[in-house]
């Protein structure tokens, strides 16, 4: 597992007061809106600023806010009607009574507003998905990672992927207006996040396979699949302007090249074990070429300004560890070919195998399910609020970046075989 990750900044939003002028309003409606909803939103936004918080703190706060927002997204019926309802509920009459303003990762500091509570739920969910990615990076950056913590990294990334997938499948189809191109609600951006999270979780699987000394063919196949996921994410982002997507794409291309090198290294090791020394040499030469490309991409990444903090991935141990492994294996192949095999080195690079990954299991997102409405919602409360009229559009504004808490970055050299901080 490469313990360095590219992490986009959290999305900024304006304060949401949830205050309405309602004739004959009740204490229950006032408490739901001006107290419960406002405070729940504020608390969640405050908690996700810190990647060091635990998921046991974030998840209840997230579920609580969505359950309080529920009645602004979906219709509230009587208990009997609610129990009989099958499938997705009807849209709420309150969907467009508030304007929500959010920035988007690749679109700068200007807000994009929408009088649509689904827009609010989708953007907040993305911010929570970003928090899970940052929390995984925080755990992975520790000086000493236990196997339990490595599994936590794996789980957090799968949870992030599940949230992004939920936004993609449940919230996007319900938006009143198409999302802005290049926004975090653009299906291509969400695809990139899902593929990135899945690929980074897969990194843990690759590292685990190395530590447990699984056969080289399996490690090669897993690394190859991981490389493909990173490249798929990069390809998804290519239609966007380089000035907004270049940093993110470079990271994904770097990881794709790195794991392609990993795949060819273990492919070469497997071919040598099958006495196919010439093909093994060709595979290891390709591994060297991919690693050289990864180094170039790495240096380019470090020079690009973008939404994520700058980093120097080439200084991380897992990156530095691969080059001598490739060289050692290639030297061994050349030596044995000169003494024993005398194979001709083929012109074509050997194909990478993917068969073993189907039995070992590739990473998949953990499904996210939105809970039902908060107990504060009932038919009376909903009908009282239903007298509200649609909100008028508001002027956009520039928001300062979210001040996120810093995460410790380990400089400790791991002593294990993969070069990953797994112990």
Secondary structure, DSSP 8 states (H G I E B T S, - for coil): ------------B---------TT--HHHHIIIIIIIHHHHHHHHHHTT-TTS-HHHHHHHHHHHHHHHHHHHB----HHHHHH--SS--B-TTTTSS-EEE--TTSTTB-EEES-HHHHHHHHHHHHHHHHHHHHHHHHTSSS--HHHHHHHHHHHHHHHHHHHHIIIIIGGG-SS---TTSTTSHHHHHHHHHHHHHHHHHHHHHHHHHTT--HHHHHHHHHHHHHHHHHHHHHHTTS-HHHHHHHHHHHHHHHHHHHHHHHHHHHHHHHHTT-HHHHHHHHHHHHHHHHHHHHHHHHHHH---SS----GGGSHHHHHHHHHHHHHHHHHHHHIIIII-----SS------HHHHHH--------------TT--HHHHHHHTT----------B-----------------SSSSSS--
